[in-house]
């Protein structure tokens, strides 16, 4: 009897309709359908998704695409194509159109359909940046004896810096590639920071060229300059007649004698960019102890380029300040304050007044400006009229219906795709904070921060502008290492904008932008043996190693600001700057960092750190003073 019962049960299981097997809700059908698709159970996926479609027409494009994939994997190609066609017809604005067209191409290739060429053309016209499909199309044309059309496609790919460019080049002869193609290729490689590769094609272009040599030389000089081959770049720029870039290259090559000989020619130029070259040269002379020469050059910049005189006037004042000729510095700073009113000039003017004892400290107040580093310096001195506490904004988080449905089903990646598509089609400033909040809640901190940073009232949304991304990991790590977590948030924000997959042209990886060799060296000290560079894309490993390295820098330099500078420019550089100068306070060091990139970076990180403190009601005069005084200490 037990055996008969089992047989009856088995028969019922096989022949009863699927909705008799389990009374799933429509949402559960949707969830189970996607889950089945991901696990390779395509027949179950098709059944579940078919049941879900009537109840979820709002996101029917997602369901149709998923069902089409199930059909394709079941070799039901006609049904798959019908779903894809329905998707395009009923959801023309769907963010899935690109993926849909790719699926159509894949099926057409399997079935060897005559409309494959048309599908390729339509896709490439719509998405010309999709190089992989474009290359496939080139091969298709070649195999179908359409040689000239294939060559045009391969040439388009060759002139990019993509992964398929080398394969495309192999499909072409030297005669197929023109000088214009080589120039376009070199530009793409330069833009992709592939300077050594660009050099190879520029040499080929020079060999072939008859009349485009000036443009080629310009690109060649830039390519060498970016490889730090400054003397060679200077020679190239001389031949191309580009005085501005020649002057910059000579200074980088430390060929000051040649620069001096040619200085009169530079000054004759109407190129306003030369004011920056003269300022750079003046700073070089000042750092070499030639203050009088530096002052002469800066006065020359002010007189020759009056429209661009502000920066030259500032450095002239800074020279006098460092020479302790405070009256001369004060006079220039007063002019700058009167003309431009920047807190930077007011701060250093007030610093001179303090040194001279001419103005009582407490009598000078300025309005607080969030994001301006000098506001925090004034706050430290008790000279800010008032500093508002950051307040949490009560967002009216009304999710778009499609996003809401996808989230209810637990489809986070699809919800993110939907939000980004909405952003692409809706740039209304009023909606940006809402979209940023959604992105933040979905864990896309990088896009959220980048987007909110672009609006004028960004400081009204502090939790989005300065998010505590990966908070649990950061708190765990900083507690272990005894370091202020807001410093780590600040570094991550400025290094990667919280993009865990960030990859710099120099090869730095992950949230804290660690160079692989540095990460391996310091990782070993805390028991992390990195086998692959890609492990640095893992947030926990990246944050732990990066925080440990930064902690070591703080212990080495005895001050977080110096450690931040070393994190960016390297320990040797910071040690050299400190050796060559006698800074009374960290504000002087911050103002005098030789590398423009490092100076801007350090100021951004320090501002972010102070903003994290302010947002979390931890900003005090003492907290600012701790990292601004030269003897500093760990905040």
Buried (B, 14 or more C-beta within 10 A) or exposed (E): EEEEEEEEEEEEEEEEEEEEEEEBEEBBBBBBBBBBBEEEBBEBBBBBBBBBBEBBEEBBBBBBBBBBBBBBBBEBBEBBBBBBBBBBEEBEEBBBBBBBBBBBBBBBBEEEBEEBBEBBEBBBEEBEEBBEBBBBBBBBBBEEEBEEBBBEBBBBBBBBBBEBBEBBBEBBEEEBBEBBBBBBBBBBBBEBBBBEBBBBBBBBBBEBBEEBBEBBBBBBBBBBBBBEBBBBBBBBBBBBEBBBBBBBBBBBBEBBEBBEEBBEEBBEBEBEBBBBBBBBBBBBBBBEEBBEBBBEBBBBBBEBBEEBBBBBBBBBBBBBBBBEBBEBBBEBBBBBBEEEEBBBBBBBBBBBBBEEEEEEEEEBEBEBBBBBBBBBBBBBBEBBEEBEEBEEEEBEEEBBEBBBBBBEBEBBEBBBBBBBBBBEEEEEEEEBBBBBBBBBBBBBBBBBBBBBBEBEEBBBBBBBBBBBBBEEBBEBBBEEBEBBBBBBBBBBBBBBBBBBEBBEEEEBBBBBBBBBEBBBEBBEEEEBEBEEBEBBBBBBBBBBBBBBBBBBBBEBBEBBBBBBBBBBBBBEBBBEBBEEEEBEBBBBBBBBBBBEEBBEBBBBBBBBBBBBBBBBEEBEEEBBBBBBBBEBEBB
